[in-house]
């Protein structure tokens, strides 16, 4: 490839005159040739300096130029973003400046993303991540996190189209009604935080992490959703647009993660024997998440772990992988929860200290001296908070299936809280 050809493509792109074929070739060369990437960065830095200098020269006397598809320096900003993300193995796809309307985003975080590329910029066309992750804010206030591999576009500040990969969105009040569209579903925010994933098989997974979402069939003006999800619910929508319960999701803190990325090295699929119509509660596997202030249930986002007053969080539990259960299960006396351990590990069960431990727990686990508290469950009129104390039980388990029973034995007459689960690697 002649260097002159590549420089000509770059010059024409910066002026807004490059065609789709030239843009595609330029994008391919940026990916392929590290030396060319460095050259482009130097070119952009020089051009940006000239743009900054030009912006201070007699602005009151400037005659407007005729309208063009895109200002040359705006094009350079987009290309700079592409080069920066390619350098970190995450790619913003280049598109013709006239191909789509530009949406303003504020980049908040990005893996290996140069600091100069953070901040507000225009997104024109598609966003494709080959590696890493990015978190950005739209003008409506919605915050979106995308984790590679991902392929998406943002037609407007209230709508995102996801073709492949994972996104987690936190809409807030201003952006309530924010939509994520896939080939098989249209997910409409009705509350706060949710995640959507599209796999290579075309299936769409939806999880309500903290708030409510409605899931509709795509491109159909229907007032009746396929499913309405509350915190802790998750479903999978197939190609026929049929929804079924998704029992297990993988999170990193409170963000959905793709298959094989940031997943627990200890715990795989969690299942149970619950079979109720319309029941969509899920278990969440969250690696290294157990600490002061972390969540214990998928359906109680405000309830958090705390060390008892006057003590510190037990080191034996800190940074254990968490299997978030759901509070609803506390009433099921026939409950059976199972999960697979990929390797030998210590399984911890945090059980409500206000009620007797069930027989399966006493027979198979050993009570430790540690205690934890969860809350606040409510605040009284004098603003004091109510917390629940838990006993910590443990068992060293080999790789393979682990089976757990109900939160209480029949006839105890006490409801109490649902137990919580944590797993930590066995020390060699």
Secondary structure, DSSP 8 states (H G I E B T S, - for coil): --HHHHHHHHHHHHHT---HHHHHHHHHHHHH-HHHHHHHHHHHHHHHHHHHHHTTS-GGG-------SS-HHHHHHHHHHHHHHHHTT-------TTSS--EEEEEEEETT--GGG-EEEEE-SEEEESSSEEEEEETTS-EEEEEEEEEEEEEETTEEEEEEEEEEEE-TTTTTT-EEE-SS-EEEESSSEEEEEE-TT--EEEEEEES-EEEE-TT---SS-SEEE-TTBEEEE-TT--EEE--EEEEETTEE--TTSS--SSEEEEEE----TT--B-EEEETT--STT-B-BTT-TT-EEE--TTS---TTTTT-EEEEB-GGGGG-TT--EEEEESS-EEEEEEEETTS---HHHHHH-EEEEEEEEEEEEEE-TT--EEEEEEEEEEEEE-SEEEEE--SS-TT--------EEEEEE---
